[in-house]
Amino acid sequence: MTPLFGQFTRSLSLLTPLLAGLTLVIMSLLPLDLTGGWLIVPALPLMAIHYWGLVRPDLMPPLAVFFIGLSFDILSGGPVGLYAFVYLATYAVLLSQRRLILARLMHQPWVGFAITMGIACVIGWLAGSVVARQALSPAPFMVQCLVSVVVYPLIERVLHFLQLRIQRELG
Amino acid sequence: MLTRERKHRTLRIQGTFDAIWHRVALFVLLVLSAAFLLLSRSEAQFVTDVRDGATDFLAPGLALASEPLNWIESGVEQVGALASLYSENERLREENERLKEWQHVALGLEQKVARYQALLNLKPDPATAVVTGRVIAEAGGPFVYTLIVNAGGGDGVAVGQAAISGSGFVGRVVGAGDAASRILLIQDVNSRIPVVVEPSGARAILIGDSSGQPRLDYLASTATVNLGDRVVTAGDGGLLPPGLPVGVVAGEAGDWGVLPFAQSAHVDHVRILRYDFPRDVETPGSAAVATVPDAVGESLQ
């Protein structure tokens, strides 16, 4: 392996969590009806933020979270800054409870994500209601929460696979 | 020994510095996000340009990626349809019989309306050109309900135009790049559509509230509205053509909502109406007549 190629793969490994988050942003925009007419897609980018925030927070810094949220805001057509704010606030709570989650729910990643998703839904509902200047219906938030928690184990496997590759690369 | 201690101390200081930096960055970015949110209320042109550019840039990739998903969805639908083939056939047969009866009624009414229009010398509505686009992306979240279609400014799509599916009104164009455009659905919290409730003719504003059932607001207290009444676009403001079917009244008195005809999650293609509202309305004192779509061209003598 040439030093240049080695440097490239190392940089790619460092950027993998961010790239995974951005890929999930694009995936969440693809038209696939999973909720029987609700037009609500799972919070895929939040899955990347949750996973890397717990496992390798050094590779998912606040700037990466901000960038993922802002990309989603711009591409989805929603108020700019809303998802960036919700993801950052959720990330802040997640980091503050990181040790606890890792210690207690190490073998139940699904439960850990359910907690993160619940926090994101509450923050999202509050922030969204303030921006819209009306109390938003909580039903879509609950549906998204449920759909996301159901889908998470699938995405978690992919993210875990990526993490093993990164670990091998970075040592 | 001393070197190791020094190394440990350096690492500890580095760790503390990292943690502080992490928190400061988090706080600054949270404030920045909140500032973006405040600015986004003013709908700055810069934000619109960035959105349209990003949508245009990603449109080919999204179109490519959405293709197999469409196949999967239609495959699943077809398998589901196979299971209920017989009952569906029976239902369609009955519906066809009913529609044939309605066709006779409609043809009779069409002739009658044409006769009356000729008698009144009514100016016909301007013809509306249509652009059909495939849905290549949809943002479905509690905050935002939008679709991205692969038809944009290059095809004549412009901001404000109406988008309809086979079942009814879906939403309006809020951003148009060269190759793709963004449609704000009627379920979105930012959607405001002037509508008319038929048959009473009561006017209202249809407001999205992030549920699947937008609500009817600004209804006159004397307006007569009943469950199941048909709701169509009013055409007020000149952006949308009047009479596009939106949905039926649902909910209860005092808190009326509308169940849309077009269920957004099942929309694969939309037609964008290039409606050109005639704007040459005369100023008072001049001789000519307003050329709004439903206006009478010449007064009865």
Interface residues (C-beta under 8 A of the other chain):
Chain A: I26 S28 L29 L30 P31 L32 D33 T35 G36 G37 W38 L39 I40 V41 A43 P57 P61 P62 L63 V65 F66 G69 L70 D73 I74 L75 S76 G77 G78 P79 V80 G81 L82 Y83 A84 F85 L88 A89 Y91 A92 L95 G124 W125 A127 G128 V131 A132 Q134 L136 S137 A139 P140 F141 Q144
Chain B: H22 A25 L26 L29 L30 L32 S33 A34 A35 F36 L37 L38 L39 S40 R41 V47 V50 R51 A54 T55 L58 G61 L62 A65 S66 L69 N70 I72 E73 V135 I136 A137 E138 A139 G140 G141 P142 F143 V144 Y145 T146 L147 I148 V174 G175 R182 L184 L185 Q187 V189 N190 D209 S210 S211 G212 Q263 S264 A265 H266 D268
